[in-house]
Amino acid sequence: MSNLEKLVLKDCSVLSEISPSIGNLSEILLIDLEDCVSLRSLPRSIYKLKSLKTFILSGCIMIEKLEEDLEQECPFQ
């Protein structure tokens, strides 16, 4: 799946974590996690995705440390 370009998990209310292997998606352009209300954190590997253009997290109300992590790691600020 390393050629995957879009990952849409919108409205997945039971999703609580994402595998660090998401960092292996070297061609990913879009990740949509909108309204994944049980998601608590993101693996650091997600911040290193150089091809990622659109990252949707609106409605992910349980994520607490996003801004701090983004400032340190994220290439798409």
PDB file of N, CA, C and O in Angstrom:
ATOM      1  N   MET A   1       0.806  -1.194   0.000  1.00  0.00           N
ATOM      2  CA  MET A   1       0.000   0.000   0.000  1.00  0.00           C
ATOM      3  C   MET A   1       0.851   1.261   0.000  1.00  0.00           C
ATOM      4  O   MET A   1       0.315   2.340   0.251  1.00  0.00           O
ATOM      5  N   SER A   2       2.107   1.181  -0.260  1.00  0.00           N
ATOM      6  CA  SER A   2       2.962   2.363  -0.206  1.00  0.00           C
ATOM      7  C   SER A   2       2.600   3.391  -1.270  1.00  0.00           C
ATOM      8  O   SER A   2       3.026   4.541  -1.162  1.00  0.00           O
ATOM      9  N   ASN A   3       1.831   3.024  -2.296  1.00  0.00           N
ATOM     10  CA  ASN A   3       1.414   3.961  -3.345  1.00  0.00           C
ATOM     11  C   ASN A   3       0.054   4.599  -3.061  1.00  0.00           C
ATOM     12  O   ASN A   3      -0.470   5.323  -3.908  1.00  0.00           O
ATOM     13  N   LEU A   4      -0.515   4.348  -1.911  1.00  0.00           N
ATOM     14  CA  LEU A   4      -1.802   4.915  -1.542  1.00  0.00           C
ATOM     15  C   LEU A   4      -1.722   6.440  -1.540  1.00  0.00           C
ATOM     16  O   LEU A   4      -0.796   7.013  -0.966  1.00  0.00           O
ATOM     17  N   GLU A   5      -2.694   7.101  -2.182  1.00  0.00           N
ATOM     18  CA  GLU A   5      -2.692   8.558  -2.261  1.00  0.00           C
ATOM     19  C   GLU A   5      -3.715   9.210  -1.348  1.00  0.00           C
ATOM     20  O   GLU A   5      -3.527  10.358  -0.944  1.00  0.00           O
ATOM     21  N   LYS A   6      -4.796   8.508  -1.009  1.00  0.00           N
ATOM     22  CA  LYS A   6      -5.836   9.063  -0.153  1.00  0.00           C
ATOM     23  C   LYS A   6      -6.219   8.059   0.917  1.00  0.00           C
ATOM     24  O   LYS A   6      -6.453   6.885   0.630  1.00  0.00           O
ATOM     25  N   LEU A   7      -6.282   8.529   2.145  1.00  0.00           N
ATOM     26  CA  LEU A   7      -6.741   7.715   3.267  1.00  0.00           C
ATOM     27  C   LEU A   7      -7.877   8.481   3.932  1.00  0.00           C
ATOM     28  O   LEU A   7      -7.647   9.501   4.583  1.00  0.00           O
ATOM     29  N   VAL A   8      -9.102   7.992   3.769  1.00  0.00           N
ATOM     30  CA  VAL A   8     -10.283   8.661   4.305  1.00  0.00           C
ATOM     31  C   VAL A   8     -10.906   7.766   5.369  1.00  0.00           C
ATOM     32  O   VAL A   8     -11.453   6.706   5.066  1.00  0.00           O
ATOM     33  N   LEU A   9     -10.814   8.206   6.608  1.00  0.00           N
ATOM     34  CA  LEU A   9     -11.396   7.481   7.731  1.00  0.00           C
ATOM     35  C   LEU A   9     -12.436   8.354   8.431  1.00  0.00           C
ATOM     36  O   LEU A   9     -12.727   8.150   9.610  1.00  0.00           O
ATOM     37  N   LYS A  10     -12.981   9.297   7.730  1.00  0.00           N
ATOM     38  CA  LYS A  10     -13.959  10.255   8.237  1.00  0.00           C
ATOM     39  C   LYS A  10     -15.098   9.547   8.960  1.00  0.00           C
ATOM     40  O   LYS A  10     -15.612   8.529   8.494  1.00  0.00           O
ATOM     41  N   ASP A  11     -15.483  10.103  10.107  1.00  0.00           N
ATOM     42  CA  ASP A  11     -16.602   9.601  10.914  1.00  0.00           C
ATOM     43  C   ASP A  11     -16.373   8.208  11.490  1.00  0.00           C
ATOM     44  O   ASP A  11     -17.334   7.507  11.805  1.00  0.00           O
ATOM     45  N   CYS A  12     -15.137   7.805  11.629  1.00  0.00           N
ATOM     46  CA  CYS A  12     -14.831   6.505  12.228  1.00  0.00           C
ATOM     47  C   CYS A  12     -14.747   6.703  13.748  1.00  0.00           C
ATOM     48  O   CYS A  12     -13.666   6.915  14.298  1.00  0.00           O
ATOM     49  N   SER A  13     -15.879   6.631  14.397  1.00  0.00           N
ATOM     50  CA  SER A  13     -15.959   6.990  15.811  1.00  0.00           C
ATOM     51  C   SER A  13     -15.262   6.006  16.750  1.00  0.00           C
ATOM     52  O   SER A  13     -15.030   6.342  17.912  1.00  0.00           O
ATOM     53  N   VAL A  14     -14.925   4.818  16.290  1.00  0.00           N
ATOM     54  CA  VAL A  14     -14.252   3.848  17.160  1.00  0.00           C
ATOM     55  C   VAL A  14     -12.734   3.826  16.969  1.00  0.00           C
ATOM     56  O   VAL A  14     -12.029   3.124  17.694  1.00  0.00           O
ATOM     57  N   LEU A  15     -12.232   4.583  16.004  1.00  0.00           N
ATOM     58  CA  LEU A  15     -10.787   4.626  15.771  1.00  0.00           C
ATOM     59  C   LEU A  15     -10.109   5.334  16.934  1.00  0.00           C
ATOM     60  O   LEU A  15     -10.365   6.514  17.173  1.00  0.00           O
ATOM     61  N   SER A  16      -9.246   4.626  17.662  1.00  0.00           N
ATOM     62  CA  SER A  16      -8.603   5.228  18.830  1.00  0.00           C
ATOM     63  C   SER A  16      -7.102   5.433  18.637  1.00  0.00           C
ATOM     64  O   SER A  16      -6.484   6.211  19.363  1.00  0.00           O
ATOM     65  N   GLU A  17      -6.520   4.744  17.669  1.00  0.00           N
ATOM     66  CA  GLU A  17      -5.094   4.943  17.408  1.00  0.00           C
ATOM     67  C   GLU A  17      -4.787   4.629  15.952  1.00  0.00           C
ATOM     68  O   GLU A  17      -5.537   3.933  15.267  1.00  0.00           O
ATOM     69  N   ILE A  18      -3.661   5.166  15.507  1.00  0.00           N
ATOM     70  CA  ILE A  18      -3.197   4.947  14.141  1.00  0.00           C
ATOM     71  C   ILE A  18      -1.813   4.319  14.232  1.00  0.00           C
ATOM     72  O   ILE A  18      -0.968   4.769  15.007  1.00  0.00           O
ATOM     73  N   SER A  19      -1.591   3.304  13.457  1.00  0.00           N
ATOM     74  CA  SER A  19      -0.310   2.607  13.462  1.00  0.00           C
ATOM     75  C   SER A  19       0.816   3.524  12.981  1.00  0.00           C
ATOM     76  O   SER A  19       0.618   4.304  12.049  1.00  0.00           O
ATOM     77  N   PRO A  20       1.977   3.440  13.597  1.00  0.00           N
ATOM     78  CA  PRO A  20       3.132   4.207  13.128  1.00  0.00           C
ATOM     79  C   PRO A  20       3.528   3.869  11.686  1.00  0.00           C
ATOM     80  O   PRO A  20       4.255   4.629  11.047  1.00  0.00           O
ATOM     81  N   SER A  21       3.055   2.744  11.184  1.00  0.00           N
ATOM     82  CA  SER A  21       3.379   2.363   9.802  1.00  0.00           C
ATOM     83  C   SER A  21       2.771   3.327   8.786  1.00  0.00           C
ATOM     84  O   SER A  21       3.106   3.260   7.603  1.00  0.00           O
ATOM     85  N   ILE A  22       1.888   4.217   9.222  1.00  0.00           N
ATOM     86  CA  ILE A  22       1.343   5.212   8.313  1.00  0.00           C
ATOM     87  C   ILE A  22       2.470   6.066   7.724  1.00  0.00           C
ATOM     88  O   ILE A  22       2.327   6.626   6.638  1.00  0.00           O
ATOM     89  N   GLY A  23       3.557   6.158   8.428  1.00  0.00           N
ATOM     90  CA  GLY A  23       4.727   6.900   7.948  1.00  0.00           C
ATOM     91  C   GLY A  23       5.374   6.274   6.726  1.00  0.00           C
ATOM     92  O   GLY A  23       6.231   6.899   6.101  1.00  0.00           O
ATOM     93  N   ASN A  24       4.991   5.063   6.372  1.00  0.00           N
ATOM     94  CA  ASN A  24       5.528   4.385   5.187  1.00  0.00           C
ATOM     95  C   ASN A  24       4.750   4.716   3.909  1.00  0.00           C
ATOM     96  O   ASN A  24       5.114   4.252   2.828  1.00  0.00           O
ATOM     97  N   LEU A  25       3.701   5.500   4.023  1.00  0.00           N
ATOM     98  CA  LEU A  25       2.886   5.853   2.856  1.00  0.00           C
ATOM     99  C   LEU A  25       3.555   7.016   2.120  1.00  0.00           C
ATOM    100  O   LEU A  25       3.160   8.172   2.278  1.00  0.00           O
ATOM    101  N   SER A  26       4.534   6.708   1.342  1.00  0.00           N
ATOM    102  CA  SER A  26       5.381   7.730   0.722  1.00  0.00           C
ATOM    103  C   SER A  26       4.690   8.555  -0.357  1.00  0.00           C
ATOM    104  O   SER A  26       5.195   9.616  -0.725  1.00  0.00           O
ATOM    105  N   GLU A  27       3.548   8.100  -0.875  1.00  0.00           N
ATOM    106  CA  GLU A  27       2.840   8.824  -1.934  1.00  0.00           C
ATOM    107  C   GLU A  27       1.547   9.477  -1.451  1.00  0.00           C
ATOM    108  O   GLU A  27       0.800  10.034  -2.255  1.00  0.00           O
ATOM    109  N   ILE A  28       1.278   9.416  -0.161  1.00  0.00           N
ATOM    110  CA  ILE A  28       0.006   9.903   0.368  1.00  0.00           C
ATOM    111  C   ILE A  28      -0.134  11.419   0.175  1.00  0.00           C
ATOM    112  O   ILE A  28       0.777  12.187   0.486  1.00  0.00           O
ATOM    113  N   LEU A  29      -1.287  11.825  -0.340  1.00  0.00           N
ATOM    114  CA  LEU A  29      -1.566  13.237  -0.574  1.00  0.00           C
ATOM    115  C   LEU A  29      -2.609  13.781   0.400  1.00  0.00           C
ATOM    116  O   LEU A  29      -2.573  14.957   0.761  1.00  0.00           O
ATOM    117  N   LEU A  30      -3.546  12.913   0.828  1.00  0.00           N
ATOM    118  CA  LEU A  30      -4.639  13.346   1.676  1.00  0.00           C
ATOM    119  C   LEU A  30      -4.894  12.332   2.781  1.00  0.00           C
ATOM    120  O   LEU A  30      -4.969  11.128   2.534  1.00  0.00           O
ATOM    121  N   ILE A  31      -5.026  12.834   3.996  1.00  0.00           N
ATOM    122  CA  ILE A  31      -5.476  12.022   5.130  1.00  0.00           C
ATOM    123  C   ILE A  31      -6.656  12.766   5.741  1.00  0.00           C
ATOM    124  O   ILE A  31      -6.523  13.912   6.170  1.00  0.00           O
ATOM    125  N   ASP A  32      -7.813  12.105   5.779  1.00  0.00           N
ATOM    126  CA  ASP A  32      -9.019  12.708   6.327  1.00  0.00           C
ATOM    127  C   ASP A  32      -9.461  11.908   7.546  1.00  0.00           C
ATOM    128  O   ASP A  32      -9.948  10.784   7.426  1.00  0.00           O
ATOM    129  N   LEU A  33      -9.283  12.502   8.709  1.00  0.00           N
ATOM    130  CA  LEU A  33      -9.673  11.872   9.967  1.00  0.00           C
ATOM    131  C   LEU A  33     -10.805  12.640  10.644  1.00  0.00           C
ATOM    132  O   LEU A  33     -11.005  12.524  11.853  1.00  0.00           O
ATOM    133  N   GLU A  34     -11.537  13.418   9.866  1.00  0.00           N
ATOM    134  CA  GLU A  34     -12.601  14.258  10.414  1.00  0.00           C
ATOM    135  C   GLU A  34     -13.586  13.456  11.254  1.00  0.00           C
ATOM    136  O   GLU A  34     -14.056  12.392  10.851  1.00  0.00           O
ATOM    137  N   ASP A  35     -13.883  13.990  12.425  1.00  0.00           N
ATOM    138  CA  ASP A  35     -14.847  13.405  13.359  1.00  0.00           C
ATOM    139  C   ASP A  35     -14.489  12.007  13.838  1.00  0.00           C
ATOM    140  O   ASP A  35     -15.378  11.216  14.153  1.00  0.00           O
ATOM    141  N   CYS A  36     -13.217  11.695  13.897  1.00  0.00           N
ATOM    142  CA  CYS A  36     -12.752  10.458  14.551  1.00  0.00           C
ATOM    143  C   CYS A  36     -12.633  10.798  16.035  1.00  0.00           C
ATOM    144  O   CYS A  36     -11.540  11.054  16.540  1.00  0.00           O
ATOM    145  N   VAL A  37     -13.761  10.796  16.715  1.00  0.00           N
ATOM    146  CA  VAL A  37     -13.872  11.359  18.052  1.00  0.00           C
ATOM    147  C   VAL A  37     -13.145  10.560  19.146  1.00  0.00           C
ATOM    148  O   VAL A  37     -12.958  11.077  20.247  1.00  0.00           O
ATOM    149  N   SER A  38     -12.743   9.351  18.878  1.00  0.00           N
ATOM    150  CA  SER A  38     -12.026   8.549  19.874  1.00  0.00           C
ATOM    151  C   SER A  38     -10.515   8.589  19.685  1.00  0.00           C
ATOM    152  O   SER A  38      -9.771   8.065  20.514  1.00  0.00           O
ATOM    153  N   LEU A  39     -10.063   9.202  18.610  1.00  0.00           N
ATOM    154  CA  LEU A  39      -8.624   9.272  18.328  1.00  0.00           C
ATOM    155  C   LEU A  39      -7.947  10.183  19.340  1.00  0.00           C
ATOM    156  O   LEU A  39      -8.318  11.349  19.479  1.00  0.00           O
ATOM    157  N   ARG A  40      -6.948   9.650  20.052  1.00  0.00           N
ATOM    158  CA  ARG A  40      -6.306  10.393  21.138  1.00  0.00           C
ATOM    159  C   ARG A  40      -4.961  11.000  20.762  1.00  0.00           C
ATOM    160  O   ARG A  40      -4.569  12.030  21.310  1.00  0.00           O
ATOM    161  N   SER A  41      -4.263  10.375  19.842  1.00  0.00           N
ATOM    162  CA  SER A  41      -2.945  10.891  19.469  1.00  0.00           C
ATOM    163  C   SER A  41      -2.597  10.421  18.061  1.00  0.00           C
ATOM    164  O   SER A  41      -3.261   9.562  17.481  1.00  0.00           O
ATOM    165  N   LEU A  42      -1.551  11.009  17.546  1.00  0.00           N
ATOM    166  CA  LEU A  42      -1.063  10.640  16.216  1.00  0.00           C
ATOM    167  C   LEU A  42       0.362  10.130  16.349  1.00  0.00           C
ATOM    168  O   LEU A  42       1.127  10.651  17.160  1.00  0.00           O
ATOM    169  N   PRO A  43       0.730   9.128  15.576  1.00  0.00           N
ATOM    170  CA  PRO A  43       2.120   8.663  15.633  1.00  0.00           C
ATOM    171  C   PRO A  43       3.040   9.730  15.041  1.00  0.00           C
ATOM    172  O   PRO A  43       2.667  10.401  14.079  1.00  0.00           O
ATOM    173  N   ARG A  44       4.208   9.888  15.591  1.00  0.00           N
ATOM    174  CA  ARG A  44       5.161  10.895  15.098  1.00  0.00           C
ATOM    175  C   ARG A  44       5.492  10.689  13.627  1.00  0.00           C
ATOM    176  O   ARG A  44       5.820  11.649  12.929  1.00  0.00           O
ATOM    177  N   SER A  45       5.413   9.470  13.153  1.00  0.00           N
ATOM    178  CA  SER A  45       5.749   9.189  11.759  1.00  0.00           C
ATOM    179  C   SER A  45       4.834   9.920  10.782  1.00  0.00           C
ATOM    180  O   SER A  45       5.216  10.138   9.632  1.00  0.00           O
ATOM    181  N   ILE A  46       3.642  10.301  11.213  1.00  0.00           N
ATOM    182  CA  ILE A  46       2.706  10.994  10.331  1.00  0.00           C
ATOM    183  C   ILE A  46       3.221  12.391   9.975  1.00  0.00           C
ATOM    184  O   ILE A  46       2.912  12.909   8.902  1.00  0.00           O
ATOM    185  N   TYR A  47       3.988  12.989  10.851  1.00  0.00           N
ATOM    186  CA  TYR A  47       4.504  14.340  10.629  1.00  0.00           C
ATOM    187  C   TYR A  47       5.654  14.369   9.624  1.00  0.00           C
ATOM    188  O   TYR A  47       6.067  15.441   9.183  1.00  0.00           O
ATOM    189  N   LYS A  48       6.155  13.228   9.271  1.00  0.00           N
ATOM    190  CA  LYS A  48       7.302  13.153   8.360  1.00  0.00           C
ATOM    191  C   LYS A  48       6.906  12.809   6.930  1.00  0.00           C
ATOM    192  O   LYS A  48       7.767  12.556   6.087  1.00  0.00           O
ATOM    193  N   LEU A  49       5.615  12.799   6.659  1.00  0.00           N
ATOM    194  CA  LEU A  49       5.114  12.479   5.315  1.00  0.00           C
ATOM    195  C   LEU A  49       5.321  13.683   4.402  1.00  0.00           C
ATOM    196  O   LEU A  49       4.574  14.657   4.488  1.00  0.00           O
ATOM    197  N   LYS A  50       6.300  13.630   3.552  1.00  0.00           N
ATOM    198  CA  LYS A  50       6.659  14.772   2.713  1.00  0.00           C
ATOM    199  C   LYS A  50       5.667  15.029   1.586  1.00  0.00           C
ATOM    200  O   LYS A  50       5.547  16.162   1.122  1.00  0.00           O
ATOM    201  N   SER A  51       4.963  14.013   1.143  1.00  0.00           N
ATOM    202  CA  SER A  51       4.021  14.188   0.032  1.00  0.00           C
ATOM    203  C   SER A  51       2.650  14.689   0.499  1.00  0.00           C
ATOM    204  O   SER A  51       1.842  15.110  -0.329  1.00  0.00           O
ATOM    205  N   LEU A  52       2.373  14.653   1.802  1.00  0.00           N
ATOM    206  CA  LEU A  52       1.059  14.994   2.329  1.00  0.00           C
ATOM    207  C   LEU A  52       0.728  16.468   2.093  1.00  0.00           C
ATOM    208  O   LEU A  52       1.470  17.357   2.511  1.00  0.00           O
ATOM    209  N   LYS A  53      -0.397  16.712   1.417  1.00  0.00           N
ATOM    210  CA  LYS A  53      -0.841  18.072   1.101  1.00  0.00           C
ATOM    211  C   LYS A  53      -2.052  18.490   1.928  1.00  0.00           C
ATOM    212  O   LYS A  53      -2.185  19.662   2.281  1.00  0.00           O
ATOM    213  N   THR A  54      -2.940  17.540   2.241  1.00  0.00           N
ATOM    214  CA  THR A  54      -4.165  17.840   2.972  1.00  0.00           C
ATOM    215  C   THR A  54      -4.300  16.884   4.154  1.00  0.00           C
ATOM    216  O   THR A  54      -4.262  15.664   3.996  1.00  0.00           O
ATOM    217  N   PHE A  55      -4.460  17.468   5.339  1.00  0.00           N
ATOM    218  CA  PHE A  55      -4.537  16.690   6.568  1.00  0.00           C
ATOM    219  C   PHE A  55      -5.722  17.230   7.368  1.00  0.00           C
ATOM    220  O   PHE A  55      -5.631  18.313   7.946  1.00  0.00           O
ATOM    221  N   ILE A  56      -6.827  16.491   7.407  1.00  0.00           N
ATOM    222  CA  ILE A  56      -8.059  16.969   8.023  1.00  0.00           C
ATOM    223  C   ILE A  56      -8.259  16.289   9.375  1.00  0.00           C
ATOM    224  O   ILE A  56      -8.362  15.065   9.461  1.00  0.00           O
ATOM    225  N   LEU A  57      -8.311  17.108  10.430  1.00  0.00           N
ATOM    226  CA  LEU A  57      -8.487  16.609  11.787  1.00  0.00           C
ATOM    227  C   LEU A  57      -9.668  17.250  12.509  1.00  0.00           C
ATOM    228  O   LEU A  57      -9.832  17.039  13.710  1.00  0.00           O
ATOM    229  N   SER A  58     -10.484  18.019  11.818  1.00  0.00           N
ATOM    230  CA  SER A  58     -11.581  18.700  12.496  1.00  0.00           C
ATOM    231  C   SER A  58     -12.515  17.676  13.144  1.00  0.00           C
ATOM    232  O   SER A  58     -12.845  16.648  12.553  1.00  0.00           O
ATOM    233  N   GLY A  59     -12.924  17.981  14.353  1.00  0.00           N
ATOM    234  CA  GLY A  59     -13.808  17.087  15.086  1.00  0.00           C
ATOM    235  C   GLY A  59     -13.093  16.003  15.876  1.00  0.00           C
ATOM    236  O   GLY A  59     -13.738  15.198  16.548  1.00  0.00           O
ATOM    237  N   CYS A  60     -11.767  15.974  15.802  1.00  0.00           N
ATOM    238  CA  CYS A  60     -10.989  14.994  16.585  1.00  0.00           C
ATOM    239  C   CYS A  60     -10.752  15.601  17.966  1.00  0.00           C
ATOM    240  O   CYS A  60      -9.668  16.108  18.258  1.00  0.00           O
ATOM    241  N   ILE A  61     -11.767  15.543  18.797  1.00  0.00           N
ATOM    242  CA  ILE A  61     -11.794  16.295  20.051  1.00  0.00           C
ATOM    243  C   ILE A  61     -10.908  15.722  21.160  1.00  0.00           C
ATOM    244  O   ILE A  61     -10.676  16.393  22.166  1.00  0.00           O
ATOM    245  N   MET A  62     -10.418  14.514  20.994  1.00  0.00           N
ATOM    246  CA  MET A  62      -9.612  13.890  22.049  1.00  0.00           C
ATOM    247  C   MET A  62      -8.106  14.111  21.872  1.00  0.00           C
ATOM    248  O   MET A  62      -7.331  13.805  22.778  1.00  0.00           O
ATOM    249  N   ILE A  63      -7.691  14.629  20.739  1.00  0.00           N
ATOM    250  CA  ILE A  63      -6.261  14.867  20.512  1.00  0.00           C
ATOM    251  C   ILE A  63      -5.834  16.074  21.327  1.00  0.00           C
ATOM    252  O   ILE A  63      -6.425  17.147  21.205  1.00  0.00           O
ATOM    253  N   GLU A  64      -4.805  15.909  22.164  1.00  0.00           N
ATOM    254  CA  GLU A  64      -4.389  16.956  23.081  1.00  0.00           C
ATOM    255  C   GLU A  64      -3.075  17.631  22.707  1.00  0.00           C
ATOM    256  O   GLU A  64      -2.939  18.837  22.915  1.00  0.00           O
ATOM    257  N   LYS A  65      -2.120  16.913  22.174  1.00  0.00           N
ATOM    258  CA  LYS A  65      -0.778  17.441  22.000  1.00  0.00           C
ATOM    259  C   LYS A  65      -0.449  17.814  20.558  1.00  0.00           C
ATOM    260  O   LYS A  65       0.730  17.926  20.220  1.00  0.00           O
ATOM    261  N   LEU A  66      -1.415  18.005  19.721  1.00  0.00           N
ATOM    262  CA  LEU A  66      -1.178  18.210  18.301  1.00  0.00           C
ATOM    263  C   LEU A  66      -0.316  19.429  18.006  1.00  0.00           C
ATOM    264  O   LEU A  66       0.661  19.311  17.267  1.00  0.00           O
ATOM    265  N   GLU A  67      -0.637  20.581  18.548  1.00  0.00           N
ATOM    266  CA  GLU A  67       0.096  21.791  18.205  1.00  0.00           C
ATOM    267  C   GLU A  67       1.569  21.681  18.575  1.00  0.00           C
ATOM    268  O   GLU A  67       2.434  22.065  17.789  1.00  0.00           O
ATOM    269  N   GLU A  68       1.858  21.169  19.746  1.00  0.00           N
ATOM    270  CA  GLU A  68       3.250  21.016  20.171  1.00  0.00           C
ATOM    271  C   GLU A  68       4.008  20.096  19.224  1.00  0.00           C
ATOM    272  O   GLU A  68       5.129  20.409  18.823  1.00  0.00           O
ATOM    273  N   ASP A  69       3.413  18.973  18.865  1.00  0.00           N
ATOM    274  CA  ASP A  69       4.051  18.036  17.955  1.00  0.00           C
ATOM    275  C   ASP A  69       4.234  18.641  16.566  1.00  0.00           C
ATOM    276  O   ASP A  69       5.286  18.463  15.952  1.00  0.00           O
ATOM    277  N   LEU A  70       3.238  19.345  16.066  1.00  0.00           N
ATOM    278  CA  LEU A  70       3.326  19.947  14.738  1.00  0.00           C
ATOM    279  C   LEU A  70       4.452  20.967  14.662  1.00  0.00           C
ATOM    280  O   LEU A  70       5.175  21.012  13.666  1.00  0.00           O
ATOM    281  N   GLU A  71       4.611  21.774  15.679  1.00  0.00           N
ATOM    282  CA  GLU A  71       5.662  22.774  15.676  1.00  0.00           C
ATOM    283  C   GLU A  71       7.040  22.137  15.566  1.00  0.00           C
ATOM    284  O   GLU A  71       7.934  22.709  14.941  1.00  0.00           O
ATOM    285  N   GLN A  72       7.223  20.985  16.151  1.00  0.00           N
ATOM    286  CA  GLN A  72       8.523  20.336  16.170  1.00  0.00           C
ATOM    287  C   GLN A  72       8.793  19.486  14.946  1.00  0.00           C
ATOM    288  O   GLN A  72       9.946  19.389  14.526  1.00  0.00           O
ATOM    289  N   GLU A  73       7.786  18.866  14.353  1.00  0.00           N
ATOM    290  CA  GLU A  73       8.014  17.837  13.362  1.00  0.00           C
ATOM    291  C   GLU A  73       7.449  18.098  11.977  1.00  0.00           C
ATOM    292  O   GLU A  73       8.005  17.611  10.992  1.00  0.00           O
ATOM    293  N   CYS A  74       6.374  18.844  11.873  1.00  0.00           N
ATOM    294  CA  CYS A  74       5.561  18.868  10.666  1.00  0.00           C
ATOM    295  C   CYS A  74       6.184  19.649   9.507  1.00  0.00           C
ATOM    296  O   CYS A  74       6.522  20.822   9.671  1.00  0.00           O
ATOM    297  N   PRO A  75       6.342  19.014   8.327  1.00  0.00           N
ATOM    298  CA  PRO A  75       6.909  19.693   7.172  1.00  0.00           C
ATOM    299  C   PRO A  75       5.888  20.508   6.396  1.00  0.00           C
ATOM    300  O   PRO A  75       6.278  21.263   5.506  1.00  0.00           O
ATOM    301  N   PHE A  76       4.584  20.390   6.694  1.00  0.00           N
ATOM    302  CA  PHE A  76       3.563  21.085   5.906  1.00  0.00           C
ATOM    303  C   PHE A  76       2.887  22.205   6.682  1.00  0.00           C
ATOM    304  O   PHE A  76       1.685  22.420   6.528  1.00  0.00           O
ATOM    305  N   GLN A  77       3.631  22.916   7.506  1.00  0.00           N
ATOM    306  CA  GLN A  77       3.069  24.019   8.286  1.00  0.00           C
ATOM    307  C   GLN A  77       2.720  25.174   7.397  1.00  0.00           C
ATOM    308  O   GLN A  77       2.232  26.198   7.877  1.00  0.00           O
TER     309      GLN A  77
END
